[in-house]
Amino acid sequence: MKANISKIRNGLADVYPKQEIDAMVRIIFEQLMGYSTVDMVLRADSEVPGFISAKIDDVVERLRRKEPIQYILDDAYFYGIHFHVTPATLIPRPETEQLIDLIVKRHTASDLSVLDVGTGSGCIAIALARSLRFASVSAIDISPDAIAVAERNARELKAKVRFAVADILTAVPHKEQYDIIVSNPPYIADSERNAMESNVLDYEPHTALFVPDDDPLCFYRAITQYALTALKPGGRLYFEINPRFADDTVRLLTDSGLQQVELHRDYTDRLRFATAMKCRE
């Protein structure tokens, strides 16, 4: 195994920083061999089967092209859960785990109804279905391919979530009302593309990332209008946001008539989340 680890490190040394390579080594052996970090130490002198070595070589080659390791291995770790991901879905980010925490800590009652807008891999909806007490969780996305991935994740993780293909920009609220509406919608302005890494630009779905410069809050506006009807009185809206547009997002939520509008910082101290409550009648 030592030879394989050396091959990974040498093959990626001119592309990634050492700390990132260390993480990739751990992920590769966990996914391809089922080894924990302790296993890697205890079995350092063991031989790796030839077919696994060939897979490792393929992974390294793809990593050199800056393809995300999550897409290469069809797996992303989020909120203590392994999710299947494909290029049809965004790769779940660590900061989004904090959005789940915000919701779980605030909502301790049972039998809550939840809607996740723009579900992608289903990571938010499934994490909430597993973390809230007896919640009824629904999720929508404009992409049929993303919904197929989310349904697979829910099935494999035994999470009860209802999925549907829908475009929130044109969706009309149904009779069902929700205690919680949550969304991590596209929020990166087109003008920010040049500052992004190639592993994101070249591989992740642009429709789930970017919004036009002249209307960067288009999804937030549509979801807020939807929430005004679809939320129960006292129900709450949760957004992951672009820190660049934090003040604009607060203004949008406040002007809509929602109450208790708040911003929350992520673990990097950036304004990353916005929350609001529908007026109690």
C-alpha positions as a Markdown table, in Angstrom:
| # | Residue | x | y | z |
|---|---|---|---|---|
| 1 | Met | 0.0 | 0.0 | 0.0 |
| 2 | Lys | 2.9 | 2.4 | 0.7 |
| 3 | Ala | 3.8 | 2.3 | -3.0 |
| 4 | Asn | 0.3 | 3.2 | -4.0 |
| 5 | Ile | 0.2 | 6.1 | -1.6 |
| 6 | Ser | 3.6 | 7.3 | -2.9 |
| 7 | Lys | 2.2 | 7.1 | -6.4 |
| 8 | Ile | -0.8 | 9.2 | -5.5 |
| 9 | Arg | 1.3 | 11.8 | -3.7 |
| 10 | Asn | 3.9 | 12.1 | -6.5 |
| 11 | Gly | 1.2 | 12.2 | -9.2 |
| 12 | Leu | -0.6 | 15.1 | -7.6 |
| 13 | Ala | 2.2 | 17.0 | -6.0 |
| 14 | Asp | 2.4 | 19.6 | -8.8 |
| 15 | Val | -1.4 | 20.1 | -8.9 |
| 16 | Tyr | -2.7 | 20.2 | -5.3 |
| 17 | Pro | -1.3 | 21.4 | -1.9 |
| 18 | Lys | -0.1 | 18.7 | 0.5 |
| 19 | Gln | -3.0 | 19.0 | 2.9 |
| 20 | Glu | -5.5 | 18.5 | 0.1 |
| 21 | Ile | -3.5 | 15.5 | -1.2 |
| 22 | Asp | -3.6 | 14.0 | 2.3 |
| 23 | Ala | -7.3 | 14.2 | 2.3 |
| 24 | Met | -7.6 | 12.7 | -1.1 |
| 25 | Val | -5.4 | 9.7 | -0.1 |
| 26 | Arg | -7.8 | 9.0 | 2.8 |
| 27 | Ile | -10.9 | 9.3 | 0.6 |
| 28 | Ile | -9.5 | 7.1 | -2.1 |
| 29 | Phe | -8.6 | 4.3 | 0.3 |
| 30 | Glu | -11.9 | 4.6 | 2.2 |
| 31 | Gln | -13.9 | 4.4 | -1.0 |
| 32 | Leu | -11.9 | 1.8 | -3.0 |
| 33 | Met | -10.7 | -0.4 | -0.1 |
| 34 | Gly | -13.1 | 0.4 | 2.7 |
| 35 | Tyr | -10.1 | 1.4 | 4.9 |
| 36 | Ser | -10.4 | 3.8 | 7.8 |
| 37 | Thr | -7.4 | 6.0 | 8.7 |
| 38 | Val | -6.4 | 3.4 | 11.4 |
| 39 | Asp | -6.6 | 0.6 | 8.8 |
| 40 | Met | -4.2 | 2.5 | 6.6 |
| 41 | Val | -1.7 | 2.6 | 9.4 |
| 42 | Leu | -2.1 | -1.0 | 10.4 |
| 43 | Arg | -2.1 | -2.3 | 6.8 |
| 44 | Ala | 0.6 | 0.0 | 5.5 |
| 45 | Asp | 2.8 | -2.9 | 4.4 |
| 46 | Ser | -0.1 | -4.9 | 2.8 |
| 47 | Glu | -0.4 | -5.4 | -1.0 |
| 48 | Val | -3.1 | -3.7 | -2.9 |
| 49 | Pro | -4.9 | -5.9 | -5.5 |
| 50 | Gly | -4.0 | -5.2 | -9.1 |
| 51 | Phe | -7.5 | -4.1 | -10.1 |
| 52 | Ile | -7.5 | -1.6 | -7.2 |
| 53 | Ser | -4.1 | -0.2 | -8.3 |
| 54 | Ala | -5.5 | 0.3 | -11.8 |
| 55 | Lys | -8.5 | 2.2 | -10.3 |
| 56 | Ile | -6.1 | 4.3 | -8.2 |
| 57 | Asp | -4.1 | 5.2 | -11.4 |
| 58 | Asp | -7.4 | 6.2 | -13.1 |
| 59 | Val | -8.4 | 8.4 | -10.1 |
| 60 | Val | -5.1 | 10.1 | -10.1 |
| 61 | Glu | -5.2 | 10.9 | -13.8 |
| 62 | Arg | -8.7 | 12.4 | -13.5 |
| 63 | Leu | -7.7 | 14.4 | -10.4 |
| 64 | Arg | -4.8 | 15.8 | -12.4 |
| 65 | Arg | -7.4 | 17.2 | -14.8 |
| 66 | Lys | -9.0 | 18.9 | -11.8 |
| 67 | Glu | -12.1 | 16.7 | -11.9 |
| 68 | Pro | -13.7 | 16.7 | -8.4 |
| 69 | Ile | -12.9 | 13.6 | -6.4 |
| 70 | Gln | -16.6 | 13.4 | -5.4 |
| 71 | Tyr | -17.6 | 12.9 | -9.1 |
| 72 | Ile | -14.8 | 10.5 | -9.7 |
| 73 | Leu | -15.9 | 8.2 | -6.8 |
| 74 | Asp | -19.6 | 9.1 | -7.1 |
| 75 | Asp | -19.7 | 10.0 | -3.4 |
| 76 | Ala | -19.8 | 13.1 | -1.2 |
| 77 | Tyr | -19.8 | 13.1 | 2.6 |
| 78 | Phe | -22.3 | 15.5 | 4.1 |
| 79 | Tyr | -23.7 | 15.8 | 7.6 |
| 80 | Gly | -22.3 | 12.5 | 8.6 |
| 81 | Ile | -23.9 | 10.8 | 5.5 |
| 82 | His | -22.5 | 9.5 | 2.2 |
| 83 | Phe | -24.4 | 10.8 | -0.8 |
| 84 | His | -24.3 | 9.7 | -4.4 |
| 85 | Val | -23.4 | 12.6 | -6.6 |
| 86 | Thr | -23.1 | 13.1 | -10.4 |
| 87 | Pro | -22.4 | 16.1 | -12.6 |
| 88 | Ala | -26.1 | 16.6 | -12.6 |
| 89 | Thr | -25.9 | 17.8 | -9.0 |
| 90 | Leu | -23.8 | 20.2 | -7.0 |
| 91 | Ile | -21.3 | 18.7 | -4.6 |
| 92 | Pro | -22.6 | 19.4 | -1.1 |
| 93 | Arg | -20.4 | 22.0 | 0.8 |
| 94 | Pro | -19.5 | 21.9 | 4.5 |
| 95 | Glu | -21.0 | 25.4 | 5.1 |
| 96 | Thr | -24.4 | 24.0 | 4.1 |
| 97 | Glu | -24.2 | 21.6 | 7.0 |
| 98 | Gln | -24.5 | 24.7 | 9.2 |
| 99 | Leu | -27.8 | 25.4 | 7.5 |
| 100 | Ile | -29.1 | 22.0 | 8.6 |
| 101 | Asp | -27.9 | 22.8 | 12.2 |
| 102 | Leu | -29.7 | 26.1 | 12.2 |
| 103 | Ile | -33.0 | 24.3 | 11.4 |
| 104 | Val | -32.5 | 21.3 | 13.6 |
| 105 | Lys | -31.6 | 23.4 | 16.7 |
| 106 | Arg | -34.6 | 25.7 | 16.2 |
| 107 | His | -37.2 | 23.1 | 15.4 |
| 108 | Thr | -37.5 | 20.5 | 18.1 |
| 109 | Ala | -41.2 | 19.7 | 17.7 |
| 110 | Ser | -42.4 | 16.6 | 15.9 |
| 111 | Asp | -44.4 | 16.1 | 12.7 |
| 112 | Leu | -43.2 | 19.3 | 11.0 |
| 113 | Ser | -43.8 | 19.7 | 7.3 |
| 114 | Val | -40.7 | 20.8 | 5.2 |
| 115 | Leu | -40.0 | 21.8 | 1.6 |
| 116 | Asp | -36.5 | 21.9 | 0.1 |
| 117 | Val | -36.4 | 24.1 | -3.0 |
| 118 | Gly | -33.6 | 23.2 | -5.5 |
| 119 | Thr | -32.8 | 19.9 | -3.8 |
| 120 | Gly | -30.0 | 18.7 | -6.2 |
| 121 | Ser | -28.6 | 15.5 | -4.7 |
| 122 | Gly | -31.3 | 15.7 | -2.0 |
| 123 | Cys | -28.7 | 16.3 | 0.7 |
| 124 | Ile | -30.6 | 19.0 | 2.6 |
| 125 | Ala | -34.0 | 17.2 | 2.4 |
| 126 | Ile | -32.6 | 13.8 | 3.4 |
| 127 | Ala | -30.5 | 15.2 | 6.2 |
| 128 | Leu | -33.6 | 17.0 | 7.6 |
| 129 | Ala | -35.7 | 13.9 | 7.2 |
| 130 | Arg | -33.2 | 11.9 | 9.2 |
| 131 | Ser | -32.7 | 14.6 | 11.9 |
| 132 | Leu | -36.1 | 16.1 | 12.5 |
| 133 | Arg | -38.7 | 14.1 | 14.5 |
| 134 | Phe | -41.2 | 12.4 | 12.2 |
| 135 | Ala | -41.0 | 15.3 | 9.7 |
| 136 | Ser | -42.9 | 15.2 | 6.4 |
| 137 | Val | -40.3 | 16.3 | 3.9 |
| 138 | Ser | -40.8 | 17.3 | 0.2 |
| 139 | Ala | -38.3 | 18.5 | -2.3 |
| 140 | Ile | -38.3 | 20.0 | -5.8 |
| 141 | Asp | -35.7 | 20.6 | -8.5 |
| 142 | Ile | -35.9 | 21.8 | -12.1 |
| 143 | Ser | -33.6 | 19.0 | -13.2 |
| 144 | Pro | -35.1 | 15.5 | -13.8 |
| 145 | Asp | -31.5 | 14.1 | -13.6 |
| 146 | Ala | -30.9 | 15.7 | -10.2 |
| 147 | Ile | -34.3 | 14.4 | -9.0 |
| 148 | Ala | -33.2 | 10.9 | -10.1 |
| 149 | Val | -30.0 | 11.2 | -8.0 |
| 150 | Ala | -31.9 | 12.5 | -5.0 |
| 151 | Glu | -34.5 | 9.7 | -5.2 |
| 152 | Arg | -31.6 | 7.1 | -5.3 |
| 153 | Asn | -30.0 | 8.7 | -2.3 |
| 154 | Ala | -33.3 | 8.7 | -0.3 |
| 155 | Arg | -33.9 | 5.1 | -1.3 |
| 156 | Glu | -30.5 | 3.9 | -0.3 |
| 157 | Leu | -30.4 | 6.0 | 2.9 |
| 158 | Lys | -34.0 | 4.9 | 3.8 |
| 159 | Ala | -35.1 | 8.5 | 4.1 |
| 160 | Lys | -38.8 | 9.3 | 3.5 |
| 161 | Val | -38.8 | 12.3 | 1.1 |
| 162 | Arg | -41.3 | 13.1 | -1.7 |
| 163 | Phe | -39.5 | 14.5 | -4.8 |
| 164 | Ala | -40.9 | 16.3 | -7.8 |
| 165 | Val | -39.6 | 18.1 | -10.8 |
| 166 | Ala | -40.6 | 21.8 | -10.7 |
| 167 | Asp | -39.4 | 25.2 | -11.6 |
| 168 | Ile | -39.7 | 27.5 | -8.6 |
| 169 | Leu | -39.6 | 30.6 | -11.0 |
| 170 | Thr | -43.0 | 29.5 | -12.3 |
| 171 | Ala | -44.4 | 27.3 | -9.6 |
| 172 | Val | -47.8 | 28.0 | -8.0 |
| 173 | Pro | -48.2 | 27.0 | -4.3 |
| 174 | His | -50.4 | 23.9 | -3.7 |
| 175 | Lys | -52.9 | 23.7 | -0.8 |
| 176 | Glu | -50.3 | 22.0 | 1.4 |
| 177 | Gln | -48.5 | 24.4 | 3.8 |
| 178 | Tyr | -45.2 | 24.1 | 5.4 |
| 179 | Asp | -43.6 | 24.8 | 8.8 |
| 180 | Ile | -40.2 | 25.1 | 7.1 |
| 181 | Ile | -39.1 | 26.1 | 3.6 |
| 182 | Val | -35.4 | 25.9 | 2.9 |
| 183 | Ser | -33.3 | 26.6 | -0.1 |
| 184 | Asn | -29.7 | 26.8 | -1.3 |
| 185 | Pro | -30.5 | 28.3 | -4.7 |
| 186 | Pro | -28.1 | 29.5 | -7.4 |
| 187 | Tyr | -26.5 | 32.7 | -6.1 |
| 188 | Ile | -23.1 | 33.2 | -7.8 |
| 189 | Ala | -23.2 | 36.2 | -10.1 |
| 190 | Asp | -22.0 | 35.7 | -13.7 |
| 191 | Ser | -19.3 | 38.3 | -13.1 |
| 192 | Glu | -17.8 | 36.1 | -10.3 |
| 193 | Arg | -17.0 | 33.2 | -12.7 |
| 194 | Asn | -13.4 | 34.4 | -13.3 |
| 195 | Ala | -12.6 | 34.1 | -9.6 |
| 196 | Met | -13.7 | 30.5 | -9.4 |
| 197 | Glu | -11.6 | 27.3 | -9.5 |
| 198 | Ser | -11.6 | 25.3 | -12.7 |
| 199 | Asn | -12.7 | 22.1 | -10.8 |
| 200 | Val | -16.0 | 24.0 | -10.2 |
| 201 | Leu | -16.4 | 25.8 | -13.5 |
| 202 | Asp | -15.5 | 22.8 | -15.7 |
| 203 | Tyr | -17.5 | 20.1 | -13.9 |
| 204 | Glu | -20.4 | 21.3 | -11.7 |
| 205 | Pro | -23.7 | 22.2 | -13.3 |
| 206 | His | -23.8 | 26.0 | -14.1 |
| 207 | Thr | -27.6 | 26.1 | -13.9 |
| 208 | Ala | -27.3 | 25.3 | -10.1 |
| 209 | Leu | -24.5 | 27.9 | -9.6 |
| 210 | Phe | -25.0 | 31.1 | -11.6 |
| 211 | Val | -27.5 | 34.0 | -11.7 |
| 212 | Pro | -27.5 | 37.0 | -14.0 |
| 213 | Asp | -25.6 | 40.1 | -12.8 |
| 214 | Asp | -28.7 | 42.2 | -13.4 |
| 215 | Asp | -30.9 | 40.1 | -11.2 |
| 216 | Pro | -28.8 | 38.1 | -8.7 |
| 217 | Leu | -31.7 | 37.6 | -6.3 |
| 218 | Cys | -34.1 | 36.2 | -8.9 |
| 219 | Phe | -34.5 | 32.8 | -7.1 |
| 220 | Tyr | -34.7 | 34.4 | -3.6 |
| 221 | Arg | -37.5 | 36.7 | -4.9 |
| 222 | Ala | -39.4 | 33.7 | -6.4 |
| 223 | Ile | -39.0 | 31.5 | -3.3 |
| 224 | Thr | -39.9 | 34.3 | -1.0 |
| 225 | Gln | -43.1 | 35.0 | -2.9 |
| 226 | Tyr | -43.9 | 31.3 | -2.9 |
| 227 | Ala | -43.2 | 31.1 | 0.8 |
| 228 | Leu | -45.6 | 33.9 | 1.6 |
| 229 | Thr | -48.5 | 31.6 | 0.5 |
| 230 | Ala | -46.9 | 28.2 | 1.2 |
| 231 | Leu | -45.7 | 28.8 | 4.7 |
| 232 | Lys | -48.0 | 28.3 | 7.7 |
| 233 | Pro | -48.4 | 31.3 | 10.0 |
| 234 | Gly | -45.3 | 31.3 | 12.1 |
| 235 | Gly | -43.5 | 29.1 | 9.6 |
| 236 | Arg | -39.9 | 29.9 | 8.8 |
| 237 | Leu | -37.9 | 30.4 | 5.6 |
| 238 | Tyr | -34.2 | 29.5 | 5.5 |
| 239 | Phe | -31.7 | 30.5 | 2.8 |
| 240 | Glu | -28.1 | 29.9 | 2.1 |
| 241 | Ile | -26.9 | 33.2 | 0.5 |
| 242 | Asn | -24.1 | 35.0 | -1.3 |
| 243 | Pro | -22.4 | 37.2 | 1.3 |
| 244 | Arg | -22.0 | 39.8 | -1.4 |
| 245 | Phe | -25.7 | 40.2 | -1.5 |
| 246 | Ala | -26.5 | 39.8 | 2.2 |
| 247 | Asp | -27.9 | 43.3 | 2.7 |
| 248 | Asp | -30.0 | 43.0 | -0.5 |
| 249 | Thr | -31.4 | 39.7 | 0.7 |
| 250 | Val | -32.4 | 41.2 | 4.1 |
| 251 | Arg | -34.1 | 44.1 | 2.3 |
| 252 | Leu | -36.0 | 41.6 | 0.0 |
| 253 | Leu | -37.2 | 39.6 | 3.0 |
| 254 | Thr | -38.2 | 42.6 | 5.0 |
| 255 | Asp | -40.0 | 44.3 | 2.2 |
| 256 | Ser | -42.0 | 41.1 | 1.5 |
| 257 | Gly | -43.6 | 41.4 | 4.9 |
| 258 | Leu | -41.7 | 38.5 | 6.6 |
| 259 | Gln | -40.7 | 39.0 | 10.2 |
| 260 | Gln | -37.7 | 38.3 | 12.4 |
| 261 | Val | -35.3 | 38.6 | 9.4 |
| 262 | Glu | -31.8 | 37.5 | 10.5 |
| 263 | Leu | -28.4 | 36.9 | 9.0 |
| 264 | His | -26.1 | 34.2 | 10.3 |
| 265 | Arg | -22.4 | 33.7 | 9.8 |
| 266 | Asp | -20.7 | 30.5 | 8.6 |
| 267 | Tyr | -17.6 | 28.9 | 10.1 |
| 268 | Thr | -15.4 | 31.3 | 8.0 |
| 269 | Asp | -17.2 | 34.2 | 9.6 |
| 270 | Arg | -19.0 | 35.2 | 6.4 |
| 271 | Leu | -22.6 | 36.1 | 6.2 |
| 272 | Arg | -23.9 | 32.9 | 4.7 |
| 273 | Phe | -27.5 | 32.3 | 5.8 |
| 274 | Ala | -30.7 | 34.3 | 6.1 |
| 275 | Thr | -33.8 | 33.3 | 8.0 |
| 276 | Ala | -37.2 | 34.9 | 8.3 |
| 277 | Met | -40.7 | 34.0 | 9.8 |
| 278 | Lys | -44.1 | 34.4 | 8.3 |
| 279 | Cys | -46.4 | 36.6 | 10.4 |
| 280 | Arg | -48.6 | 34.8 | 12.9 |
| 281 | Glu | -52.2 | 35.4 | 12.1 |
